[in-house]
Every structure is written in C-alpha cells, then in structure tokens.
Amino acid sequence: MDRDSAEPTVDGMPGERAQEWADYHHQFSAPSTYVYDFVWDFTEEAIGPFCTDIDGNVLMDFTSHVAAAPLGYNNPKIMEKFDEFDLVDPTKIAGQDFYAAGGWPPEDPELPGPTQLMDRLTDLTSHYDMDTVFLSNSGAEAVENAIKICYAQGGHRAFTFDGAFHGRTLGALSLNRSKVNHRKGYPEIGGVVSVPYPSTQEAYEKQWLTDGPGGNVLADKLDPEQGVIAPEEVAYLIIEPVQGEGGYRVPHDGFVSDLAEIRERFDVNVVADEIQSGLGRTGEMWAVDHLDLDPDVITSAKGLRAGATVANSDMFPKEKARLSSTWGAGKIVDSMQGVFTIDAIHEYDLLDNVAERGRQMRELLEDADLPNAIDVRGRGLMLAVEFDTKERREAVVKAALKRGLLVLGCGYKTLRLLPPLDVTEREIELALDVFQSAVEEVA
Ligand SMILES: Cc1ncc(COP(=O)(O)O)c(C=O)c1O
C-alpha cells in the first residue's frame, strides 16, 4: 500500500466476515465497549491512517486506536527500528524485580528498554522538576499509582471534575464523572469531591465563580474560616488538561489560573492525567504544557504503550513494596516502542506537524458549516464535533464507517477525530471530505 496515493475503498461496512468474526469473538468475550464491527486484519497491508479490514476494505483510521497508536499503522520510523530486534522469550518480564538491558552502555544501548523509557520520560517532564518514574501496564494503573503516592503524602480527600474519566479500576473509577455506568454499583474510594470543569466564559462565570471568600467553588470549600474541607486533608486534585471521554473539552484560562493559585495557596498536589492528551497529541508534548499550571504528578499510557506515573522523587514512598507490579516495567517491546515513539516525535518535528495539521483540520471543520453540528473544539489533533443530539452523532459515526472513515464518540453527543501525529495535508482533506458527506447524508 502506498501511503501517498491510498484512499478508503469500501465494499459494504461492516462486511460479512467482520460480522461473523465479531459474533465468534463474542462467544468468548465479556461485554466491553465495542463501538462497531470493524475488524482490523493485521496480516494485511496498513500504513499511516490506512488499514485493511477482514473483508478487504481499506479504511482511514481517525481514532488511532483511541490515541494508543500515535504514529498510525506500521510507521517506518518504528518498523525499521524493530527490524533490529530479534524476538526473545520472555519479552514480558518481571521488570520491577529484575533489570533488562538491550546491550551496553545504559545511556545509549543497542536497543532501548524500560530504563531508557524512564530516562526519556524524565527528560520530557524536567521542566516540572520531575525525575522519577513508576512504570505499569495501563492508564488505570498509572492513575492508581499517582493517587497512591499522593495519599502516601497525607490527606484522605481529593478533588475531581465533572466530565472526568480516569480509568476503570476501583480507585480510578472513583474519580470518574463522565458516564453513570463507570461507577454504578461499584464501591468507591471515599472523600472524592467533584467540582465543575468550565470550558467557556459563560460556564466559568456561572459554574465556577462565586461571591464566596475565595471567589470560586473550589477555593470556597477550602477556605480556612468558612470552608467545609480542611486543606491539609486534601491528598490531590486530578485533572485532564483536555477532557477525553467527557467530550474533548478544553479548560477555560481563568479556571486554570484559579487552579494554579489554589495549588499554591493550599499546597494541593495536582495530578495531570495525560493518558489521552499526552505525547504530542495536542501540539505540545503534554497538554498541560499549554496551561499556566504546574502539575506535581503526570500520568501517561496509551501512546506510550506502557503506563507511567511521573513525579519528583520526593513524592514516591521510600519503603520497599509500597509500589510494585510483576509486569509493570516488564514488556520489553512496549518500552522499546514507547522510546521509538518519543524519539520519532522529536526527530520528525511531529509537534509542529500536529499544530499545523490541527489548524488545517479545525479550519476545514469550521468552514464546512456542517449541518446540525453545534460546536467544533479541542486542541492540536485532539479535535471534536458536537452534534445537536446523541442519535445524530451515532448516525454520523455509522455513516462515516460505511464510507471508510473510522471516528469515535465521546461525551454525550460529541464525536472525536484523532488521526496519527504524522498525518499529512492530503490525508486530512481526504478524511474531511468523507466526514462531510457522512454528516450531510445524516442531515
Ligand atoms: C484520561 C484517561 N485516563 C485514564 C484512562 C484509562 O486508561 P486504560 O484504559 O489504559 O486503563 C483513559 C482511557 O481512555 C483516559 O482517557
């Protein structure tokens, strides 16, 4: 498949094989968040945003596996480096208990592994004075470990935001405020309070600013004289610098500077959950880099291919076995892929590409005057279109799929577009033509 000339070619979606495959799969699989009967055939050709499904359809993937494949399919920048690696067994190792080296010396071995992934991550977070990493297997685990290290500092209360999503393990799900099913009937960590996440001037004024002593809903709660929560009992505040599941909402600047002030004034640890928004997706390495707010802990996963909790060494408990995980740092291939991804972002100026292609995509979406679309928002290549109803959004996702474009819902009636970080001008134009005709058909 030639990336420069590939186009979506679809002969009925979902095809017969895809439907049969999905039925077979569901004989064994527990219900999860399956979105559509798209079945990627990894034995067939794929490059960049283009992939082949089990019926031979060629599709454009503008979901990047929900930001978990930031460089798209079979990116040569990753694949040529993988060629140097002869698969070994075990590749999935007990990496928190044993070290693994891809040759010598540790600063620049033949092949990178978990040690180099941690090294790269501390480089990427040194401007926040972070120098230490705990690697795990998933986003939820990265969040679990972030909140554990904050609780270990003292305090049993925490703040999260309306619209938040932080994962599905019991600790992480206690922080979710985007969909009822995430928490319904499950036990939760106590002491978690949610406050609004204003993204517009109107919401900032209405939901966030008050006439209270500190001037906003969060500071009022913490006010030593008139508040209801003792600041020293607060272990952390956790925020997505752009909300993901909650609908690709960008925080209002005033809200962000209030948070920065609250962090200083009440000495509250800020955890930036960068699991969806990090690793270049918004045009900066971390979405929090766009904000005037310094995080104390960063969580990363998805595009990193491993989970990571990053902070200053002072934040981590010193005793043995307070944090651990058999496979935490252990997947050699994942760590290697994480390092290659970070290196490719630097080497090929992908932050600039994200900013430029993000601008292009946003302009095309805005200029298209899409019927029944009520908002276009996001940052970089983390963009979304909100529709007037949930039914309309779902119909557009289906109509786009029928035409060979994969997109995903988020929030209540919003649809997200997240192409690979190295997406080209031609690919954005191609995908947006398909998208526009899907929206028009639905209208
Ligand atoms: C912001 C955010 N935090 C945490 C998670 C959980 O990650 P995982 O599914 O790898 O556990 C996600 C996943 O979508 C996410 O978007």
The ligand as an SDF file (V2000), in Angstrom:
LIG
                    3D

 16 16  0  0  0  0  0  0  0  0999 V2000
   -7.7520   10.4030   30.5030 C   0  0  0  0  0  0  0  0  0  0  0  0
   -7.7300    8.9180   30.7000 C   0  0  0  0  0  0  0  0  0  0  0  0
   -7.2980    8.4120   31.8680 N   0  0  0  0  0  0  0  0  0  0  0  0
   -7.2470    7.0800   32.0790 C   0  0  0  0  0  0  0  0  0  0  0  0
   -7.6520    6.1780   31.1230 C   0  0  0  0  0  0  0  0  0  0  0  0
   -7.5910    4.6960   31.3930 C   0  0  0  0  0  0  0  0  0  0  0  0
   -6.6430    4.0750   30.5870 O   0  0  0  0  0  0  0  0  0  0  0  0
   -6.6690    2.4920   30.3710 P   0  0  0  0  0  0  0  0  0  0  0  0
   -7.8680    2.1730   29.5520 O   0  0  0  0  0  0  0  0  0  0  0  0
   -5.3680    2.1850   29.6900 O   0  0  0  0  0  0  0  0  0  0  0  0
   -6.7340    1.8560   31.7290 O   0  0  0  0  0  0  0  0  0  0  0  0
   -8.1170    6.6610   29.8900 C   0  0  0  0  0  0  0  0  0  0  0  0
   -8.5920    5.7280   28.8540 C   0  0  0  0  0  0  0  0  0  0  0  0
   -9.3370    6.0790   27.9440 O   0  0  0  0  0  0  0  0  0  0  0  0
   -8.1610    8.0570   29.6730 C   0  0  0  0  0  0  0  0  0  0  0  0
   -8.6090    8.5780   28.5200 O   0  0  0  0  0  0  0  0  0  0  0  0
  1  2  1  0
  2  3  1  0
  2 15  2  0
  3  4  2  0
  4  5  1  0
  5  6  1  0
  5 12  2  0
  6  7  1  0
  7  8  1  0
  8  9  2  0
  8 10  1  0
  8 11  1  0
 12 13  1  0
 12 15  1  0
 13 14  2  0
 15 16  1  0
M  END
$$$$
